[in-house]
Amino acid sequence: MILALPSSVLACATCMADKGSLVGQAQGFAILFMLGMLAFMFICAACFVFSFVRRQRAHQDLTTASA
């Protein structure tokens, strides 16, 4: 039961640096950068799908108008 308490689970100094130190700030900015890159990739994927939907609708309009 003692092992399940969240207060007993602490990160080591390698994983969790002091918040005021340069290493801690660099880790924080690295995480934000990676989240930004992930958001950018999701936006790119959504734009890619949206462009295919737009092209499909334009193609569908052309084929129904000519028939």
Buried (B, 14 or more C-beta within 10 A) or exposed (E): EEEEEEEEEEEEEEEEBEEEEEEEEEBEEEEEEEEEEEEEEEEEEEEEEEEEEEEEEEEEEEEEEEE
